[in-house]
Amino acid sequence: MNTKTRHIIVVGFALFSMFLGAGNLIFPPFLGFHAGENWVPTMIGFLLTGVGLPLLGVYATLKSGGNMITLGSPVSKTFAAVMGLVIILAIGPLFAIPRTGATTHETAVLSFFPDVPSWATAIVFFGVSAFISLNSTKVIDRLGKVLTPFLIFTLVVIIVKGIATPLGEPGAMAEAYTFASGFSEGYQTMDALASTMFAGIAFTHVLSLGYESRKEQMSVAVKAGVVAIFLLGLIYGGLIYIGAGTTSLFPEDISRTELLVGIAEDLIGRVGLGFLSVAITLACLTTAVGLLVTCGEYFQSLSKGRLPYKGIVIFTAVFSALLSILGVDMVVNIAVPLLVLLYPVLMVLIIFTVFDQFIPNTNAYTGGVIGAFLISLVSSLGYLQQNEIISSNLVAKLVELKGEMPLANLGLEWIIPVVVLAVVACFFPERRKA
């Protein structure tokens, strides 16, 4: 194996460990369970947004200059700054960090200590996370190097056994998930959002390996991204398939975490579940620490030092602990409106950046973003109305019209407005160069 190939594999595995996030493991089995015999198109939809889009996100971010500011700058620097802030909040204290604590409680703690309250887990989990974040992260980095292979090994055992000796056959569900369901469920991984942050980390590591030409740097980084996404796709796809075979084994109202625990226990037994629980707990811990450090450094830099790193970390940990008590499903449900709003906009930025050489006028970025935002705003408001958080006849009418748009059955109704407004925007004088 030559040096370049070895570097690609090492960086690829590092990216994979960042994307994997133990909290993401709860989504694929649940998706397969609700898809049943419809698991193939549902899996394709999930892999597009949960796997393919993060790869494109890494490439687009690197191509644009290496961060969210450069990715969003063709629209405007203000837009890029706001988008970056919203993303860091989403993958930080609002959703991703609380989910690590909630996942630990529901998959690991409750499996063996059912009487432990969620607040107790939150205090211990986020107390340890904050302590490590405020001190040296070397321990957690070293732990991660051991943990990732251990977690992967456990997941591979589950997947291989689940395929070799299936728990059951995919059955028909009363309200089976579809391609659109998988496409939107992929938002919950938040990997595409994280890719705008992870790309810079991966690129910095590639630079440290001594590659001098831009072509070589991009080549190693992108190929590493392919390695990471390939591995991620295998694990997600395997878990979706296993979940699809459990439609007759578990009640339809089972939670995401209960399903993952049930599948693991049925396939690898109580002892195996214990190993998985330890791996998930430690993986969630490393993820929480990484995100706490990222938030601390981000807001310290954004405030030019006026907000102290330690204060940000402590506040974020406390806030995340309070949200984690709500439980995984509640955190997931709270995230839906914002993710539905964010993802189409981010997809436009990523796709336009990938094919930037074919875009004659940077105004197309602005038009495309506006088109995506308007439709996704209706989707977000529609979700709030569906869950009786708001009530509006106008929203109901707009949701109805949105459902009649082309590609609505695939959850891609925003594509036509994006294309139309992007083309129209190109007829206006270009305000800036990309």
PyMOL commands that set and color helices and strands:
alter all, ss='L'
color gray80, all
select helices_A, chain A and resi 3-20+22-64+68-72+77-94+96-112+118-134+138-164+179-189+191-208+214-244+256-302+309-324+328-354+356-358+363-386+393-403+408-410+415-425
alter helices_A, ss='H'
color red, helices_A
deselect
rebuild
show_as cartoon
